[in-house]
Amino acid sequence: MSEQTTEMTPTIEVNYADKIPNNVNLSEDRRLQRAMEKWQPEFIDWWKSMGPEGFQEAEVYLRTAVGADPKGWAVFDYVKMPEYRWGILLASKEEGRVIPFGKHKGEPAWQEVPGEYRAMLKRLIVIQGDTEPASVEQQRYLGKTCPSLYDLRNLFQVNVEEGRHLWAMAYLLQKYFGKDGREEAEALLNRRSGDEDKPRILGAFNEKTPDWLSFFMFTFFTDRDGKMQLESLAQSGFDPLARTCRFMLTEEAHHMFVGESGVSRVIRKTLEKMQEAGISDPNEVEAVRALGVVDLPTLQRKVNFHFSVTLDLFGAEVSTNAANAFNAGIKGRYREDRLEDNHQLLNDTYPVLRHLDGELKEVEEPALNAINARLLDDYIADATAGVKRWNKLFQGSGVDFEITAPHKAFNRRVGEFCEVHVDPRGNLVSAETWQARRDEWLPTQADEDYLLSLMKPVTEKGQYADWIAPPKQGIDKKPGDFEYVALN
């Protein structure tokens, strides 16, 4: 794994001479330009008050998009984060594009909001937009305990790109939804992750990210949900949304790279220390913790938590709202353009695991109503493939351990399984059994306290905390002692 970058002349250049960088000819729409220029300082105020705490003046080696060609779209340079050139970027327009699914399949893609679907479309954009600033807020204090300058830079790269994704959704709201769209764009800056009075819309984005293992898990699991949702919205019959999401996917890939490689490096360091100490049993937790690394049972419990919380983001497995969005041509399935069916699903069925008559049963449901269930299954397959890559690290290590993704019904708060207790293997258990064994399956306060005890900042060039291995390759092919963040 590596962050792939190539400096080339992009097919669509971004106008960086404008106050707001864009490739949508913003200067030709004076009303919209005024609205976005009014929103811009409000965004900067939000960033300064809720963005990375204590690092606003640091020079960070960040990549900045200069075009929408995925083969060569970014340049790297030092920049202070409040001066990062956020802007509006859409992927190239496909001439003659048609709506690829639903009852409008084959009709020309919409360039303006269809009146009958206005509320539905706005709601989807608001929900997607709300997740972007939420993750920045969740990660606000992580910089103070960074394990290296390399990791600190990766955190800030994720943060500024989530900020740009917020710009993307705010642009769509302000351009296509009039006064209430402008109000929704302002509300995106007013909600706060974890705030009791004005929380973020989705539950996972109100959870804390107190340590770097949580951050790596979040970017691996929860940003992967972002990928799945963006892939579905990139199929939309509303062409501006589809083009926006196609470009966002180019940036989202780095976020999952940070998560997958981060957890891999944690595992590598744990195995290295265990081998040096002659420890082969992963259940010797206290002995492993005495080495100053993350023990494997705790890592598994963190997987269980972040995986299950992320599954709740997909909503109810059987959903008329999802069916309506698909049928309307607003939101497709994961990689709709690669599926081989009629893309209308009027007579199709899909197997859905449900809790019926005291059992977990797979039943055939109308495929239209099972859109969320299918997206959930696609997510599980994608995430599980990443978990399998982690497990390759144990081969030949002398440590008999395997990380597993828990059952889809485990620890759910939304959907089919929110009112039942299910263990990580998919067995229904009583409330008493759940309470008795919860600490085997989910992180405990002792786990969290131990992880926090490891979180000591390392800010010397080329140095890494003792609980995580160095990366195999630097960002932008930089050497191991490169100063990714200039703190002084």
C-alpha positions as CSV (number, residue, x, y, z in Angstrom):
1,M,0.0,0.0,0.0
2,S,1.2,3.5,-0.7
3,E,-0.3,6.9,-1.5
4,Q,0.0,7.1,-5.2
5,T,0.7,10.5,-6.7
6,T,1.8,11.8,-10.0
7,E,2.3,15.4,-11.0
8,M,0.8,15.8,-14.5
9,T,-1.2,18.4,-16.4
10,P,-4.8,17.6,-15.4
11,T,-7.6,17.4,-17.9
12,I,-9.7,19.9,-15.9
13,E,-7.7,22.7,-14.4
14,V,-8.7,24.5,-11.2
15,N,-8.7,28.3,-11.3
16,Y,-6.5,29.2,-8.3
17,A,-6.6,32.9,-9.2
18,D,-10.1,33.1,-7.9
19,K,-10.9,33.8,-4.2
20,I,-12.5,30.3,-4.2
21,P,-10.6,27.8,-6.3
22,N,-13.0,26.0,-8.6
23,N,-13.5,24.2,-11.9
24,V,-17.2,25.1,-12.2
25,N,-16.8,28.6,-13.7
26,L,-18.0,30.1,-10.4
27,S,-17.3,33.7,-11.6
28,E,-20.1,33.3,-14.2
29,D,-22.8,32.8,-11.5
30,R,-22.6,36.0,-9.4
31,R,-25.4,35.1,-7.0
32,L,-23.7,31.8,-6.2
33,Q,-20.3,33.4,-6.0
34,R,-21.6,35.9,-3.4
35,A,-23.2,33.2,-1.4
36,M,-20.1,31.0,-1.3
37,E,-17.9,34.0,-0.5
38,K,-20.2,34.8,2.4
39,W,-19.9,31.2,3.6
40,Q,-16.1,31.0,3.2
41,P,-15.2,33.1,6.2
42,E,-17.8,31.2,8.3
43,F,-16.1,28.0,7.3
44,I,-12.6,29.4,8.2
45,D,-14.1,30.5,11.6
46,W,-15.4,26.9,12.1
47,W,-12.0,25.5,11.1
48,K,-10.1,27.7,13.5
49,S,-12.4,26.9,16.4
50,M,-13.1,23.2,15.7
51,G,-10.2,22.0,13.5
52,P,-6.8,20.6,14.7
53,E,-6.1,22.1,18.1
54,G,-2.7,23.7,18.5
55,F,-1.4,23.3,14.9
56,Q,-3.0,26.2,13.0
57,E,0.3,27.9,12.5
58,A,2.3,24.7,11.6
59,E,3.6,24.3,8.1
60,V,2.3,21.0,6.8
61,Y,3.4,19.1,3.7
62,L,0.0,18.7,2.1
63,R,-1.3,17.7,-1.3
64,T,-3.7,20.1,-3.0
65,A,-5.9,19.2,-5.9
66,V,-5.1,21.1,-9.1
67,G,-7.4,19.2,-11.4
68,A,-10.0,16.4,-11.6
69,D,-7.9,13.8,-13.5
70,P,-7.3,10.9,-11.1
71,K,-4.0,10.0,-12.9
72,G,-2.4,13.3,-12.0
73,W,-4.5,15.7,-10.0
74,A,-2.4,16.9,-7.0
75,V,0.7,18.8,-6.0
76,F,2.5,18.7,-2.7
77,D,3.9,21.7,-0.7
78,Y,4.1,23.2,2.7
79,V,1.0,25.1,3.8
80,K,-0.6,26.4,7.0
81,M,-4.0,24.6,7.3
82,P,-6.1,27.8,7.6
83,E,-4.5,28.9,4.3
84,Y,-5.2,25.6,2.5
85,R,-7.0,26.3,-0.8
86,W,-10.3,24.7,-0.3
87,G,-12.6,24.9,-3.2
88,I,-15.2,23.4,-5.5
89,L,-14.1,20.5,-7.7
90,L,-16.3,18.3,-9.9
91,A,-15.2,15.4,-12.1
92,S,-15.3,15.8,-15.9
93,K,-18.8,16.0,-17.4
94,E,-19.8,13.0,-19.5
95,E,-21.5,14.3,-22.6
96,G,-24.8,12.4,-23.3
97,R,-24.9,10.8,-19.9
98,V,-28.2,9.1,-19.0
99,I,-29.8,8.1,-15.8
100,P,-28.5,4.6,-15.2
101,F,-31.2,3.0,-12.9
102,G,-34.7,3.3,-11.6
103,K,-37.9,4.3,-13.3
104,H,-36.1,7.1,-15.3
105,K,-33.4,4.7,-16.6
106,G,-32.2,5.9,-20.0
107,E,-33.5,9.4,-19.7
108,P,-31.0,12.3,-19.9
109,A,-29.2,12.9,-16.6
110,W,-30.6,15.9,-14.7
111,Q,-28.5,19.1,-14.7
112,E,-31.0,20.8,-12.4
113,V,-32.9,19.4,-9.4
114,P,-36.1,17.6,-10.5
115,G,-38.9,19.3,-8.5
116,E,-40.6,16.0,-7.4
117,Y,-37.4,14.8,-5.8
118,R,-36.1,18.0,-4.3
119,A,-36.7,17.2,-0.6
120,M,-35.2,13.7,-1.0
121,L,-32.2,14.9,-2.8
122,K,-31.5,17.7,-0.4
123,R,-31.8,15.3,2.6
124,L,-29.2,13.0,1.1
125,I,-26.8,15.9,0.4
126,V,-27.2,17.3,4.0
127,I,-26.6,13.9,5.6
128,Q,-23.4,13.3,3.5
129,G,-22.3,16.9,4.1
130,D,-22.8,16.6,7.9
131,T,-20.4,13.7,8.2
132,E,-17.4,15.7,6.8
133,P,-17.0,18.4,9.5
134,A,-18.0,15.8,12.1
135,S,-14.9,13.7,11.6
136,V,-12.7,16.8,11.8
137,E,-14.3,17.6,15.1
138,Q,-13.9,14.1,16.4
139,Q,-10.2,14.1,15.6
140,R,-9.5,17.7,16.8
141,Y,-7.1,16.8,19.7
142,L,-5.3,13.8,18.2
143,G,-2.3,15.9,17.0
144,K,-1.2,16.5,20.5
145,T,-0.4,12.7,20.9
146,C,0.9,12.0,17.4
147,P,3.2,8.9,17.1
148,S,5.3,10.7,14.4
149,L,5.4,13.6,12.1
150,Y,4.5,11.2,9.3
151,D,1.3,10.3,11.1
152,L,0.6,13.9,12.1
153,R,0.8,14.9,8.4
154,N,-1.6,12.1,7.5
155,L,-4.1,13.2,10.1
156,F,-4.0,16.7,8.8
157,Q,-4.3,15.6,5.2
158,V,-7.4,13.6,6.1
159,N,-8.8,16.7,7.9
160,V,-8.3,19.2,5.1
161,E,-9.8,16.8,2.6
162,E,-12.8,16.3,4.8
163,G,-13.0,20.0,4.9
164,R,-13.0,20.1,1.1
165,H,-15.8,17.5,1.0
166,L,-17.8,19.8,3.2
167,W,-17.2,22.5,0.6
168,A,-18.5,20.1,-2.1
169,M,-21.8,19.5,-0.4
170,A,-22.2,23.2,0.6
171,Y,-21.7,24.1,-3.1
172,L,-24.5,21.8,-4.2
173,L,-26.8,23.1,-1.5
174,Q,-26.2,26.7,-2.3
175,K,-26.3,26.4,-6.0
176,Y,-29.3,24.2,-6.4
177,F,-31.6,24.6,-3.4
178,G,-32.0,28.4,-3.0
179,K,-32.6,30.0,0.4
180,D,-33.2,26.8,2.3
181,G,-30.1,25.3,0.7
182,R,-28.1,28.3,2.1
183,E,-29.6,27.7,5.5
184,E,-28.6,24.0,5.4
185,A,-25.1,25.0,4.4
186,E,-24.8,27.2,7.4
187,A,-26.3,24.5,9.6
188,L,-23.4,22.2,8.6
189,L,-21.1,24.6,10.4
190,N,-23.3,24.9,13.4
191,R,-23.8,21.3,14.5
192,R,-21.1,19.8,16.7
193,S,-19.9,16.2,17.1
194,G,-21.1,14.8,20.5
195,D,-23.0,18.0,21.4
196,E,-26.0,17.2,23.5
197,D,-28.1,20.1,22.1
198,K,-27.0,20.1,18.4
199,P,-25.2,16.8,17.6
200,R,-24.2,15.5,14.2
201,I,-27.0,13.7,12.4
202,L,-25.5,10.1,12.4
203,G,-24.6,8.4,15.6
204,A,-21.1,7.2,14.7
205,F,-20.1,10.8,14.1
206,N,-20.8,11.7,17.7
207,E,-18.4,9.1,19.1
208,K,-15.1,10.2,20.5
209,T,-11.8,9.5,18.8
210,P,-9.5,9.6,21.9
211,D,-6.5,7.7,20.6
212,W,-4.6,6.9,17.4
213,L,-5.8,3.3,17.3
214,S,-9.3,4.6,17.3
215,F,-8.3,7.0,14.5
216,F,-6.9,4.2,12.4
217,M,-10.0,2.1,13.0
218,F,-12.2,5.0,12.1
219,T,-10.4,5.7,8.8
220,F,-10.4,2.0,7.9
221,F,-14.0,1.2,8.8
222,T,-16.0,4.4,8.9
223,D,-14.3,6.1,6.0
224,R,-15.0,2.9,4.1
225,D,-18.7,3.6,4.7
226,G,-18.0,7.0,3.1
227,K,-16.6,5.2,0.1
228,M,-19.7,3.0,-0.3
229,Q,-22.1,5.9,0.1
230,L,-20.1,8.1,-2.4
231,E,-19.9,5.2,-4.9
232,S,-23.7,4.9,-4.7
233,L,-24.2,8.7,-5.0
234,A,-21.7,8.8,-7.9
235,Q,-24.3,6.8,-9.9
236,S,-27.0,9.5,-9.3
237,G,-29.2,10.7,-12.1
238,F,-28.6,14.2,-10.7
239,D,-25.4,14.8,-12.6
240,P,-23.8,17.5,-10.4
241,L,-24.0,15.2,-7.4
242,A,-22.6,12.3,-9.4
243,R,-19.7,14.4,-10.7
244,T,-19.0,15.8,-7.2
245,C,-18.9,12.3,-5.6
246,R,-16.7,10.9,-8.3
247,F,-14.0,13.4,-7.5
248,M,-14.4,12.9,-3.7
249,L,-13.7,9.2,-4.2
250,T,-10.3,10.1,-5.5
251,E,-9.5,11.8,-2.2
252,E,-11.3,9.2,0.0
253,A,-8.9,6.5,-1.0
254,H,-6.1,8.1,1.0
255,H,-8.2,8.1,4.1
256,M,-8.7,4.3,4.0
257,F,-5.0,3.9,3.2
258,V,-4.2,5.7,6.5
259,G,-6.4,3.4,8.4
260,E,-5.3,0.1,6.9
261,S,-1.6,0.9,6.9
262,G,-1.9,2.3,10.4
263,V,-3.4,-0.8,11.9
264,S,-0.9,-2.9,10.0
265,R,2.0,-0.9,11.5
266,V,0.5,-1.4,15.0
267,I,0.3,-5.2,14.5
268,R,3.9,-5.3,13.1
269,K,5.3,-3.6,16.1
270,T,3.3,-5.8,18.5
271,L,4.6,-8.9,16.8
272,E,8.1,-7.6,16.7
273,K,8.1,-6.9,20.5
274,M,6.5,-10.2,21.3
275,Q,9.1,-12.1,19.3
276,E,11.9,-10.2,21.0
277,A,10.5,-11.1,24.4
278,G,9.8,-14.7,23.5
279,I,6.0,-14.4,23.9
280,S,3.9,-16.5,21.6
281,D,0.6,-16.5,23.4
282,P,-1.5,-13.4,22.5
283,N,-3.6,-14.0,25.6
284,E,-0.6,-13.0,27.9
285,V,-2.1,-9.5,27.9
286,E,-0.2,-8.1,30.9
287,A,3.1,-9.4,29.6
288,V,2.5,-7.9,26.2
289,R,1.3,-4.6,27.7
290,A,4.5,-4.5,29.7
291,L,6.3,-4.2,26.4
292,G,4.5,-0.9,25.7
293,V,2.5,-2.2,22.6
294,V,-1.1,-2.9,21.8
295,D,-2.1,-6.4,22.8
296,L,-4.0,-8.3,20.2
297,P,-7.2,-9.0,22.2
298,T,-7.7,-5.3,22.7
299,L,-7.1,-4.7,19.0
300,Q,-9.8,-7.3,18.3
301,R,-12.3,-5.6,20.6
302,K,-11.6,-2.3,18.9
303,V,-12.3,-4.0,15.5
304,N,-15.6,-5.3,17.0
305,F,-16.6,-1.8,18.1
306,H,-15.7,0.2,15.1
307,F,-17.1,-2.4,12.6
308,S,-20.5,-2.6,14.4
309,V,-20.9,1.1,14.9
310,T,-20.2,1.7,11.2
311,L,-22.8,-0.9,10.1
312,D,-25.4,1.2,11.8
313,L,-24.7,4.0,9.3
314,F,-26.4,2.0,6.6
315,G,-29.8,2.4,8.2
316,A,-32.6,-0.2,8.2
317,E,-31.8,-3.2,6.1
318,V,-35.3,-3.1,4.6
319,S,-36.1,0.5,3.8
320,T,-38.8,2.2,1.7
321,N,-36.8,5.4,1.7
322,A,-33.8,3.6,0.1
323,A,-36.2,2.0,-2.4
324,N,-37.7,5.4,-3.3
325,A,-34.3,7.0,-3.8
326,F,-33.3,4.1,-6.1
327,N,-36.5,4.1,-8.0
328,A,-36.3,7.9,-8.4
329,G,-32.8,7.6,-9.9
330,I,-31.3,9.7,-7.1
331,K,-29.0,7.1,-5.3
332,G,-27.9,3.8,-6.9
333,R,-26.3,0.7,-5.6
334,Y,-22.5,0.2,-5.0
335,R,-20.9,0.4,-8.4
336,E,-24.3,0.3,-10.2
337,D,-22.6,0.6,-13.6
338,R,-20.8,-2.7,-13.1
339,L,-23.9,-4.7,-12.2
340,E,-25.5,-7.0,-14.7
341,D,-29.3,-6.8,-14.3
342,N,-32.1,-4.5,-15.6
343,H,-31.2,-1.8,-13.0
344,Q,-34.9,-1.4,-12.1
345,L,-35.5,-4.4,-9.8
346,L,-39.2,-4.3,-10.2
347,N,-39.6,-8.1,-9.9
348,D,-36.3,-9.0,-8.3
349,T,-35.6,-10.3,-4.8
350,Y,-32.6,-10.1,-2.5
351,P,-31.7,-12.3,0.6
352,V,-31.9,-10.4,3.8
353,L,-31.0,-11.6,7.3
354,R,-33.8,-10.7,9.7
355,H,-34.8,-11.4,13.2
356,L,-38.1,-13.3,13.0
357,D,-39.8,-15.6,15.5
358,G,-36.9,-15.5,17.9
359,E,-34.3,-16.6,15.2
360,L,-32.0,-15.0,12.7
361,K,-33.4,-16.1,9.3
362,E,-32.4,-15.2,5.8
363,V,-35.5,-14.4,3.8
364,E,-36.1,-13.1,0.2
365,E,-37.2,-9.5,0.2
366,P,-38.2,-7.3,-2.8
367,A,-34.8,-6.1,-4.1
368,L,-36.0,-2.5,-4.2
369,N,-36.7,-2.6,-0.5
370,A,-33.4,-4.3,0.2
371,I,-31.1,-1.6,-1.3
372,N,-29.6,-0.9,2.1
373,A,-29.1,-4.6,2.9
374,R,-27.2,-5.1,-0.3
375,L,-25.0,-2.0,0.3
376,L,-24.3,-3.4,3.8
377,D,-23.3,-6.7,2.4
378,D,-21.1,-5.0,-0.2
379,Y,-19.5,-3.1,2.7
380,I,-18.9,-6.2,4.8
381,A,-17.2,-7.9,1.8
382,D,-15.0,-4.9,1.2
383,A,-14.0,-4.4,4.8
384,T,-13.4,-8.1,5.4
385,A,-11.0,-8.2,2.5
386,G,-8.9,-5.6,4.3
387,V,-9.1,-7.6,7.6
388,K,-7.7,-10.6,5.7
389,R,-4.8,-8.5,4.6
390,W,-4.0,-7.7,8.3
391,N,-4.1,-11.4,9.0
392,K,-1.3,-12.1,6.6
393,L,1.0,-10.3,9.0
394,F,0.6,-13.2,11.4
395,Q,1.9,-15.8,9.0
396,G,5.3,-17.1,10.1
397,S,5.3,-14.9,13.2
398,G,4.9,-17.7,15.7
399,V,1.8,-16.0,17.1
400,D,-1.4,-17.9,16.6
401,F,-4.0,-15.2,16.2
402,E,-6.6,-14.1,13.6
403,I,-8.5,-10.9,13.5
404,T,-12.1,-11.4,12.6
405,A,-14.9,-9.0,11.6
406,P,-17.9,-9.7,13.9
407,H,-21.3,-10.9,12.7
408,K,-23.4,-8.2,11.1
409,A,-26.0,-8.5,13.9
410,F,-23.4,-7.9,16.7
411,N,-23.8,-4.8,18.8
412,R,-26.3,-3.1,16.6
413,R,-28.3,0.0,17.5
414,V,-30.0,0.6,14.1
415,G,-31.9,-1.8,11.8
416,E,-33.0,-5.4,12.1
417,F,-31.0,-6.3,15.2
418,C,-31.2,-3.3,17.4
419,E,-33.5,-4.9,19.9
420,V,-31.7,-8.3,20.3
421,H,-28.3,-9.4,21.7
422,V,-26.0,-11.3,19.4
423,D,-22.5,-12.4,20.0
424,P,-19.6,-11.8,17.6
425,R,-20.2,-15.2,15.9
426,G,-23.9,-14.5,15.3
427,N,-25.5,-16.4,18.1
428,L,-28.5,-14.9,19.9
429,V,-27.8,-14.5,23.6
430,S,-29.8,-13.3,26.6
431,A,-29.4,-9.9,28.0
432,E,-27.8,-11.4,31.1
433,T,-25.2,-13.2,28.9
434,W,-24.5,-10.0,27.0
435,Q,-23.9,-8.1,30.2
436,A,-21.7,-10.9,31.6
437,R,-19.5,-11.2,28.5
438,R,-19.6,-7.6,27.0
439,D,-16.1,-6.9,28.3
440,E,-14.8,-9.9,26.2
441,W,-16.2,-8.4,23.1
442,L,-16.0,-4.6,23.3
443,P,-13.4,-2.3,24.6
444,T,-13.4,-1.7,28.3
445,Q,-12.5,1.4,30.2
446,A,-9.2,-0.4,31.2
447,D,-8.5,-0.9,27.5
448,E,-9.1,2.7,26.8
449,D,-7.0,3.8,29.7
450,Y,-4.1,1.6,28.6
451,L,-4.3,2.9,25.0
452,L,-4.3,6.5,26.3
453,S,-1.2,5.7,28.4
454,L,0.7,4.9,25.1
455,M,-0.3,8.2,23.5
456,K,2.9,10.2,24.0
457,P,3.8,12.6,21.3
458,V,6.8,12.0,19.1
459,T,7.8,15.0,17.0
460,E,11.4,14.4,16.1
461,K,12.1,13.9,12.4
462,G,12.3,10.2,11.5
463,Q,11.3,9.0,14.9
464,Y,8.2,6.9,15.8
465,A,6.4,5.9,19.0
466,D,7.4,2.5,20.4
467,W,3.9,1.1,19.8
468,I,3.9,1.5,16.0
469,A,6.2,0.5,13.2
470,P,7.5,3.0,10.7
471,P,5.8,3.0,7.2
472,K,7.4,1.0,4.4
473,Q,7.4,4.1,2.2
474,G,7.2,7.8,2.8
475,I,4.5,10.1,1.4
476,D,5.4,11.5,-2.0
477,K,8.4,9.1,-1.9
478,K,10.1,11.3,0.8
479,P,13.0,9.8,2.9
480,G,12.4,8.5,6.4
481,D,13.7,11.6,8.1
482,F,11.6,14.0,6.1
483,E,10.0,16.9,8.1
484,Y,6.4,16.4,7.2
485,V,5.2,19.0,9.7
486,A,7.4,22.0,10.6
487,L,6.4,22.8,14.1
488,N,8.8,25.7,14.8
